[in-house]
Amino acid sequence: MERTFVMVKPDGVQRQLVGEIIRTFERRGLKIVGLKMLRITKELASRHYAEHQGKPFFSGLVEYITSAPVVAMVLEGRNCISLVRQMMGATDPAKAAPGTIRGSFGIDIGRNVIHGSDSPESAAREISLFFDESELLDYGLSLESWIYEQ
């Protein structure tokens, strides 16, 4: 099984969409193995968005992501990274397909509700930034045989 990092951004938390977003992933059959609400520090934000340092939008991005609480989670499932990316929709909500998270809840690219890792490497890096190994649970779901063909 593959794991990925997902974050409900400050706009998603402030708009009270956390439960709806979690429900979307759970209904699809993905398993939550880590979940927490936190206020991101500027230092953590800088590490999370390190690939954007030096770009004109970097400081605004850090200011935004530290402006209110976020909900961080680790999801697990087969092909989890690509599945979550499809479910989130295009980064620009105006271009996101109807029915995707961003297509359903977003309008502006700067307030697109959710972040998800884009590769196994970024998933591993982002998970380690937000979770200690002891915070991630390994458990089975009794309904897995109804989600996955063995």
Protein Blocks (a to p, Z undefined) as FASTA:
>chain_A
ZZddddddfklmmnopmmmmmmmmmmnopacfbdcdddddfklmmmmmmmmgoiaklmmm
mmmmmmpccdddddddehklmmmmmmnopfblmlpcehiaklmmgmbfklnopacdfbfk
lmmmmmmmmpcfklpccdddfklmmmpcZZ
